[in-house]
Amino acid sequence: MVVALVDADAEGVAPGLRRQVQERRLRQVVERVLGSGNLQAERLRAAGVQSAAEVTLGDLRHLPTINKADIWDNYPFGLQVAKDIVCVHGSSGTGGRPTLIPYTAADIEIWASVMARALGGAGATKSSVIHNGYGYGLFTGGLGVHHGGMHLGATVIPVSGGMTDRQIRLIQDLKPDVLTCTPSYAIHLGEALNNEPTSLKVGIFGAEPWTEEMRAQIENLLGIRALDIYGLSEIIGPGVACESLDSGGMLNVAEDHFFVEAVDPDGNPVPDGTPGELVFTTLTKTGMPLIRYRTGDVASLADPLPGKPRTLKRMSKLKGRTDDMLIIRGVNVFPTEVEAVLLQDERVSPHYLVVEDRRDPRRSELRVAVEPFTDSVDKQALEHDLIGALRERLGITCVVKALEPGSVPRTEVGKARRLARWNQGDPPLRGL
Ligand code: DLL
């Protein structure tokens, strides 16, 4: 199957010519960053980069990296470069500070264009109706698809998340051919539709890990092709890479805008086909360009499939993360954030366990086991209060269990084991 290109000059150009464009854009972004004098500029100078003219793509792997902690340390906008910001997006963060990303109008154009390509690769055209069930707000899912769908000239239905009955009604009445939402919500919708036929042909799902088994389940439940889309707010949002109907199960990276590397834990490049941490350089962004951003996401890279119209480098489905960030129903959660909430409550002892419950991969759950300091604490009231406080801080509803003092296991040095994953079988802790 061959799917027409939305932007032939970018997606279908010979890789050698694209490399020239990337090289030119790399120098432009280095120049912008050096001119800003921000943390990245200081690091580049400290690494010996005095002028952009001397930087080549071949040298990129020797340049310093930047990561999420650097963004938090420079909260809210210390890494901003251009002044003409038109909007801000972001994701959850730590220490009460979200990861915030300022966008210029030019950044929004880039985003719209890579998202239009992603939709086009799934077979969407300007006659398409896109049922967009990604959340609208600071999260990039809703508005990312929205910008891309409008850029393509399609009709976007900005349903956002939740209210499943209304979503089903709109799917029946407006007859969309494209569904965009998280994979777990796609399963939820599919189950709620209860085998009722729809007009949907294809879905573009991402923002959280999902497996080939989930893909098969979604395709069965909804009778559609289910494609994977990857992205992160720091780089632009969804559209950094997206599967197309003809990309052999891998995701085409929009590498004319986002140069990709895969590295081992020491930061050395890994060969294509070997899983490594993805590192992106935003070649064209102006609001908050990032040079060598270490994503924490692990995937392998591959060349384009021969004979296909897209000549872009491809990445595998994500294989995991290098840190302990959890993704609960599409929301990024750091165990330290949970800790911050628990430890604010004087009734709670520092012995607790945060459990990522993925027994049902379609509906991951965050479970938190806490120990009250004393027997006299009203456990029900404590659970109720913590659920509220966690919802407030993380934006998701967790399951909280207050257990008997002493029931959370300690390590030899007396510390509680703080994070566990529950994929199947017995709970990691009795009573959870
Ligand atoms: O989740 C952007 C997005 C929205 C992507 C809609 C796709 C669809 P953040 O909230 O900043 O941005 O979270 C980014 O989510 O670093 C990955 O760990 C994870 N992630 C994103 N897409 C996928 C995917 C959006 N397809 C973080 N598979 C990233 C697995 C994903 N994990």
Boltz pocket constraint, residues with backbone or C-beta under 6 A from the ligand:
constraints:
  - pocket:
      binder: B
      contacts: [[A, 90], [A, 91], [A, 92], [A, 134], [A, 139], [A, 140], [A, 141], [A, 142], [A, 144], [A, 205], [A, 206], [A, 207], [A, 208], [A, 209], [A, 210], [A, 228], [A, 229], [A, 230], [A, 231], [A, 232], [A, 233], [A, 234], [A, 237], [A, 238], [A, 239], [A, 295], [A, 297], [A, 318], [A, 321], [A, 327], [A, 330], [A, 332]]
      max_distance: 6.0
